[in-house]
Amino acid sequence: MLKEILKKPESFYDTFFRKPGANPESTHYCPGCGHGVIHKLIAEAMDDFGIRDRTIMISPVGCSVFAYYYFDCGNVQAAHGRAPAVGTGIKRALPNSIVISYQGDGDLAGIGGNNILQAANRGENITVIFVNNAIYGMTGSQMAPTTLIGQRTTTTPLGRSAKNEGYPLRISELLATLEAPVYIERVAISDAKHVLKTRKAIRKAIQNQIEGKGFSLVEILSPCPTGWGMSPSEANKWVDEAMCKYFKLGVYKDVNGSAVNNNTPAGNIAITKDEIVSLLGSNKPKDEKKFVKPEADENYKNPRIKIAGFGGQGVLLLGRLLSESAMLLDYHTTWLPSYGPEMRGGTANCHVNISDKRIGSPLVSTPDVLFAMNLPSLDKFENEVRENGVIFINTSMVNRKVRRKDVETVYIPATRIADEVGQTKATNVVLIGAFAEYTKLLSFESVLSAVKNIVRKKEFWETNETALKKGMEYVRNNRAG
C-alpha cells in the first residue's frame, strides 16, 4: 500500500545540533513567528532544485542570524547589514554557488540600507529573502525602518510619528526603480493562500539565480507576535489589516526572458588570472627564479606574528615584506593591518601569518613572534606572546628589557643601524633581516626580491639591501647575547 511520508526537507537538519539548549529538535523561534514557515519554503525549494550542496546561506545579525542552526548547506555569518556585500564576494569567487542572503528589516533596511542598494544596483546574481516584521525583534522590539505610523515599540512608546521618526521605508518600491534588478516581489505568510504565493515567489527568485539572470529579492510580510505583544492569530490578522495596507503586495519588477541580463555580473567576469595579477600590481619579474626554502628550527615554523610601533616607523610595510617574502617561498601567508585614526605618530600594528598549511584566520591574538618597535608596543603586547615565543626589540626606541623569562629575546638597535646606512626608514628592513637570520624561515634572496617588488623606487634598493645585510650580520655576531 502506498504511503505518503511527511518529514522535514532534506535541506533541513533532522536535529538542530548547532542550537544550544536541552531540546535539539525544536527551533528557537517564538510561537507564531514567521521564520519557521519561510525556512521550510526555502528548504523545500533547495531540495526540489537539487542545489543543497552548492547553496551558501548568508545570515547576518538579527533573528535571521540563527539560520545556520537549521539549514544543511554552506553558511557564512555576516556583520550587521553586510550580507549583500559578503554574498557579492562569495558569488564572484564561486560563480556556480547559489547564494541566499537571508535578512530582517532592521538589518536590511536599517544599518544595511546602502549595502542592499548597491548590490541591487550592480545586479549581483544573488537571491535576497527580506523578512519584514516591522520591528527589531531580536534586540528588544525597538522601532525599525519599516515600523508603521502609530505603531508602538520600546523606542516609540507613543507610536511612530511621521514628523519625529519619518515614514516607513518601502524597500521593494525603492529597489524597483533601479535598472539592474530582474525580480522584486512583496508577499505575505499570514494565511495558507498567501503562503502558497510566497512559496512560488521564493522558487522564482532562486530559479532566476540558477539561470544567471541577476538580482532577485522577495520581501515577506511576517508576523512577530512577541514583539508586537499579540497572540499568533492576532498577529496574522494585523499583517493583513495593517501591514498589507501600507506595504502593498505584488510584483514590483519582473524582467522576463531566459537570457542572462547582460547588465549584471552574473558571476561571469571576462577577465583572466594573469589580468587580475596585473591589475593588483602583483606581476612577478619575468626572470624571477625559484627561491630555495631554508630549513627553520621547529620552534620557528608556522609563526603567528604581531608587529607594533607608531605610524611612520614602517610597521605595516614590515608586515607586507614578511608576507611577500613568504609567498616567494611558497608559504601560505596573510597580512592584516591595524592603525589608529591619527596615522603618523599614532599607534599602528599588523598581524602576519606564515604557514605550511592553509590559514583559517588572519587575526593574531597570541603571537609566536612580536616585533616591538617602540616602548608602548612592548608594554602593550609583551604578555600576549606565547610561552617560548620570540620578541624582537628595537633598542633604539625601547629603554628596558623584557620582563618575562619564558620567551626568547632579540635586542637590536635597528633604528641606529638604519641611520648608519643612510636611511632611517630602513629600520623595518633591518628587523626583517634579523628575523630571517634568527629563525632561518626566510632567505636573503626572497627578502631582497620582496623589497624590490614592494619598494618600487630603484634608488632605495641598494640602501635597503645594505640594511638587510646589516640586520642579519648583527644577529650572527650577537646571538649568544
N, C-alpha and C positions, 0 to 999 in steps of 0.2 A: 504494500500500500504506500502510495506517495505521500510523503510528509514534507511540509514546509517548515524549515527550522529558522526561527528568528534569533539572531545573535548580533553582536556588535560587528561593525565593519572591520575587515582585516587591518585597515589602516589605523585602527584604534588598538591600544594595548588591551589585553584581556584583563590584566590587573595593573593598576597605576602605581608601579613600584617606585617611580620617581617622586611620588607625592608623600610628604611626611605625614605621620599620624597612624592611628591604630587600624584604620579601615582602608586598605589599598584598593578596594573595589568600588568606592564611591568617589564622586568628584568633590571639589572644594567649593563649588558654586552654591549660592543661596537658593532656597526653594523659589521656583518661578523665574529664575534668571534665564535669559535667552541664550547665553553662551553654549549651554549643552546642546540645544537644538541646532545651532549654527555649526558646532563641531561635528555633529552627526551628518549634516548635509555635505560638509567638506570631505569628511572621511569616506562617505559613500561615493562621491564623485571621484576621489582618488582611486578607489577600488575599481570602479567601472571603467575608468580611463586607463587603468594599469600603470599608473605613474608613481606609485608609492616609493619605489626605490630611487627615484630621481627627484623627488619633491623635497624642497627645503622651506620650512616654515620659519618666518621671522616674527618673533614675539617680543615686543618692546614693553615698557613699563605700563602698569595698569592691570586690570583683571585679565587682560589678554596675555600677560607675561607667563601664565601657567599653562599655556598651550602645550609646552614640552612635556607636561605630565602625561598627556593623553595620546598624542599622535605618534605612531610608529613610523617616523620618517626623519629626515635631517632637520635639525633645528638650530637656529642661531638667535640668541637673545641680544637685543639692541638697546642702546641708551634711549631715554625718553624721547619719542618723536622721530628717531633717526632710522626707523625701519625701512623707509623707501630708499635712503642712501645706502644702507647695508645691502638691501635687495638689489640695488643697481650694481654694486661691486660684485656680488655673487653671480648675478645673471651674466654680466660681461665676462667674468672669469670662467664661468661654467655655462656656456650658452645652451647646452642641452638639458640643463636642470629646469625644474618647474618651481618658480619662486612665488610663494604666497605670503604677502605682508598682512598680518592679522592685527588690526589696530582698533582701539576705542576712540571715542570722540574727544576726550581730554588730551589724548596722545596725538592723534592725527590733526585735529582742528586747532589745538592749542599750541603747545611747545613745538610740535612738528609741522605747523602750518606751512612754513616755507619749504620744508623737505618734500611734502606731498605735492606742492605746487610745482616745484622744479622737476620732480620725477615725471609728473604728468605732462609737463610742457616739453620734456625731452622725448616723451613717448616710449619710456622704458617698457620692454616686453615682460611685464610682471603683472600679477593679479593681486589687487588690494581688496581685502574684506574689511569694511569700515562699519564697526558696531556702534550705532548711535543710540545711547540711552539717556542723553540729555543731562548727564551728571558725571562727576568724578566718583565712580562707585567704589573704588578700592581704598581711597585715602581719607574717607570721612564724609562723602556726599557733598562736596563743595560745588559751586557753580561751574559749569563747563561752557565752552564756546557755543554749544548747542542748547543750553538751558533756555526754556521758553520764557516769554514775558509773563511776569506774575508768578512763576514757579519758585517755590520756597526751597532753599538749600541751607546748609550750615553757614555759608558766606553771604547768602541773600535771605535772611530770616523773614523779611517783609515781602519777599518776592522780587524777581528780577525786574529792573526798571530800564526801559529803553534810554531814558535820559541819563541815568547813572552808569549802567553797565553796557549799554548799546544793545543791538539786536542780535538774536541767534544767527550763527553763520549757516548758510545753506551751501554745503560743500559740493554737492552734486551739480547744482546750478553754476557754481563758480568754476569748477573744473571743466564743465561742458563748453565754456566759452573758448577754451584753448583749442588750437589746431590739432595737436598730436594725439590725444586720447581717441581710442577707437570704440570704447563701450563704457557707458556710465548709466547705471540704473539704481533707483531707490525702491526698496521693497520693505516688507514688514513680516514679523512672525507672530502676530497677535492671535491668529486662529489657523485652522487647518488649510483653508483656502489660500491664505497669504503665505503659509509655509511652503506650499507647492510652487507658488510663483518664485519664492526665494530660492528653492531648490533649482529651478530652471535657470535663474539668473546666475547663480554660482557656477553651474556647469558651463554656461555660455562664456563666462569670464575666464574660466580655466581652459576651455576649448580654444579661445582666442589666443592664449599664450602658447598652447601646443602647436597651433598653426602659424605662430610667429607674427600675429597681426599687430601686436603692440599693447599699449597700456589699457587695462580694464579695471574698473572699480565698481564694487557693489556696496551701496550704503544700505544697512539693515537697521530699521527702527526696532529696537529691542527693549523689553521691559526690565526694570530694575526695582522690584518690589521693596527690597530692604532699603535702598537709597531713597526711594520715594515715600516710604512709610505706608505702603499699601499691601493688601493681600495679592497673590498672583492673579486672581481673576479681575480685581480692580485695576491692577497694573496693565493687563492686556486691554481692558476697556479704555484706559487712559491713552494708550498708544493710538487706538482707533479714533478716539474723540478729540484728543488734544494734539498729539504729535503729527498725525496724518493731516490735520487741518493746516498746520504751518509747513510741514515738510511733505509736500505733495508726492505721492507715489507715482512711479512711471519711469520710462526710458528717457534719459536726457541726451544721450548721444549713442548712435549705433552706426558705425561705418561698415556697410555691407560689403560683401565680396570675399573671395577666398585668397586673393593675392596679399602678400605681405605689404604692410604700409611702409612705403619707401622713406617716409619722413621720420621713422623711428629707428633706433639702433638695432632692435630685434635680436641682439646677441651676435650679429654677423658683421663685424667690423673688418672692412677690407684693408688690413694692414698686416705686414709680415713681421716675424720675430726680429729680423735684422733692422726693420724700420723703427720698431719700438725701442730697441737698444740705442739706435741713433738719436731718436727724439729725447731719450732720457740722458743723453750725453755720456753713455757708458761704453762708447766704442773703444775696443781694445786696439792698440797698435798692431798693424798687420804683421810686423816682425816679432811680435811678442812670443817669447819662448815659454815652455813649461817650466815651472819652478819646482825644485826638489823640496819636499816637505821634511823639515827637520824632525828628529825624534825627541819629543818632550818627555820630561820626567812625569810619572803617573800623577803626582800631586798637582801638576800644572795643566793637565789635559782638560778640555771642555770647560774653560773658565767662564764664569759669570762676572762681568767687570763693571765697576762703577767708577766714573771719572768725575771729579768735582773740583771747582775753583770759582773764580769770579769772571764775569764777562770780559772778554778781551785777552784772556790767557790762552786761547786756542783749545778750550776744553772740548767743544763739540767737534772741532777738526781732528783732535786726537782720537776721538771715537770713530770718526769716519776713516781715518788712516788705519786703525786696527781692523775695522771691518773689511776694508778694501784689501789689505794685506792678506787677511784670512781667506777671502774669496779667491785670490790669485793662487792660493794653495789648496783650493777645492774644499775648504771647510764650509759648513753651514754657518751663517752669521746674521745677526740683527743689530741695528743701531737705533736707539730711541733717545732723542734729545729732550731736555727739560731745562727751562731757564725762567728767571724772574722777569716781571714786566719792565724792569729798569734796564735790561740788556747790559750794556757795557758798565762795569762797576758793580753790577748786581750779581746775585748767585746764579750759577749755571752748573748743570751736571748732565751726564748722559749715561745710558745703560748699553752695554755691548755684550752679546753672547757669541762665543766661538765654540763650535761643536762638531764632532764627527757624525752626529745624528741630527735629524730634523728637530727644530726648536719649537716648543709649544707656545711660549710667550716671550715677548721682547723685554718684559719687565724684570728687573733685577732687584729683589728685596733683600737677599742675603748674599752679598758678593763674595766670590772667591778671591778677587783682586780688587783693591782700592787704589786709585791714584788720588792723593791728597795734594793739590797744587797750591793750597794756602791753608792757614791755620783754622779758619772757621769750618772748612771742609773736613779736616781731620777731627775736630771737636764733634762735628755732627754725625759723621759716618763711621768712626773708628769701631764702635761697639756693634755695628751691623755685620762686620766681616766674620765669616765662618771661622771656627777653630782650625788652625793650621793654614789659614789663608795668607795672602801676601799683601802688604801695604807699601806702595811706592810713595815716598815723601820728598817733596821739593823743598829741601832745607834752605833754599834761598828765601822762601816765604813762610817757613814753619820753624818756630824757635823752641820747640820742645820735642822730646822723644815720645814714641808710642808708649802708652801706659800699660797695655796688655802684654802678657808674657806668653800667650798661646798662639801668636801669629808670627810669621816671618816679616822682617822689615828691610827695605832697601832705601837708605838715605842717600840722596844725590842732589847736589846744588845745581839743579837743571837750568834755572834762570841765569845763574852766573856763567855756566858753560856756554849757554846760548849767546850771552853778551860777548864772551871771548871770541866766538866765531863770527861775530859781527851782526847778529840778528836776534834780538830779544824774543821776537815772535816764534823763533825756532825751539822754544822751551818744550813744546809738545813733541817735537821730533827727537830731542834729547831723551825724553822719557820713553818714547816708544822704542828707541834703541836700547835703553836699559831693560825694558820689558823683554825684548827679543833675546837679548843676551842671557838674561837671568832665567827665563822659562824655557828657552830653546823651542818655543811654539811657532815663532815666525822666523823667516830667514832675512838676512841683509838684503838679498836681491828682491824679495817680494815686497819688503817695506819701501825700498827705494823706488820700485816701479809704482807702488801705490802713491807715493809722494808726487811722482811725475804725472800720474793720472789725475790727481785732485788739484795740485798746485800748478796751474796752467802757465804761470809766468816763468819762462825758462831762466831768467836771470836769478831766480831764487834756488834753482836746482842744486847748484854747486854748494851753496851755503848749507842747504838742508842735508846734503849728503855728508858734509863735514860734521854737522850736528849729530846726525845718526851714528856716525863712526865714533864720535866723542862719547856719546851715551853708552855705547857698547863697551868702549875701552874703559870707561870709568868703572863699570860693573866688574869687568875682568880683573882690574887692578885692586879693587876694594871689596870684593865679595866676602872675603873672610871676616871683614869688619862690619 
